[in-house]
């Protein structure tokens, strides 16, 4: 279900609600398929399901006892074109560090500044929740690496995971201080 029309005619970033679960699932699956072809095993991409992802996001967004922040950006017509989720770093790491779990935009809305707006919005919310730094893991071959680097993140780690039995290489980028969220946004 789309958000209501906004009278400003602008794209808006806001906290996600359970009503956004289906739209988030659509963006998630479409983004994976358009971005990760050739980077991930085809079996993984073919096996993705918007129904399964909708259930996941509905459950996650209904949870009330969590420090996870999920935000969406929606077009003036109310359609969700991207989202970000972040919270406590999953691996034991730096105290006070949050992790971006997901940040995806529909292909037609990439490289137009919307990713920067989502990242800035979630970083501000994380600062408000007491986090002091931020990390994100990305596929080593993902062109989005440049996006994070332009916004001041530094490469801090690398690892290899397995998906569908195949090795997948990832790199971590981190911001040591969430103050970048209040700096003037660069196009991204």
C-alpha positions, 0 to 999 in steps of 0.5 A, spaced: 500 500 500 502 506 498 503 512 502 498 518 501 499 523 496 503 529 499 501 536 497 508 538 496 510 534 490 517 532 493 520 525 495 519 524 502 523 520 507 519 517 513 519 512 518 516 505 515 510 502 518 507 495 517 503 498 512 510 499 507 512 491 508 509 489 501 512 496 498 519 494 501 519 487 499 518 489 492 524 494 492 528 489 495 527 483 490 527 488 484 533 491 487 537 485 488 535 482 481 537 489 478 544 490 482 546 483 483 546 479 477 553 476 475 555 478 482 551 473 486 549 466 484 543 466 479 539 461 484 539 466 489 536 471 485 531 466 482 529 464 489 527 470 491 520 471 493 516 478 494 511 474 498 516 471 503 519 478 503 513 481 505 512 477 511 519 478 513 518 486 513 511 485 516 514 482 522 520 486 523 516 492 522 511 490 527 516 489 532 516 494 538 522 492 542 527 493 537 533 498 536 532 497 528 530 503 524 527 502 518 525 508 513 522 509 506 523 514 501 516 515 497 514 519 491 509 524 491 504 519 488 505 515 495 509 509 492 515 507 495 522 507 491 527 506 496 528 504 503 534 503 509 534 499 515 539 499 520 540 498 528 545 494 532 551 492 529 550 484 528 557 482 529 561 483 536 565 490 534 566 497 536 561 499 542 556 504 540 556 502 532 550 501 528 550 497 522 546 498 515 542 492 514 539 494 507 539 500 503 536 499 496 533 504 491 529 502 485 533 502 479 530 508 476 531 512 482 539 511 483 544 516 482 539 522 484 540 523 491 535 519 494 540 514 497 544 520 500 537 522 503 535 515 506 542 514 509 542 521 512 535 520 515 537 513 518 544 516 521 540 522 524 535 517 527 541 512 530 544 518 533 538 520 536 538 512 539 545 513 542 549 510 536 556 513 535 558 510 529 556 506 523 558 500 518 555 497 512 557 491 508 557 490 501 559 485 495 566 487 493 563 488 486 558 492 488 558 499 484 555 502 490 561 502 494 563 508 491 557 511 494 559 510 501 566 512 499 563 519 497 560 520 503 566 519 507 566 511 509 572 508 509 574 501 508 575 497 514 574 489 513 573 484 508 570 477 509 568 471 504 561 468 505 557 462 502 551 463 498 548 457 494 554 454 496 558 459 492 563 464 495 561 471 495 566 476 497 564 482 501 567 489 504 565 493 510 565 501 510 565 505 516 564 512 519 567 513 525 562 518 527 555 519 525 556 527 525 556 526 517 549 525 518 548 532 519 553 535 514 550 538 507 548 532 503 553 530 497 549 527 491 549 520 491 
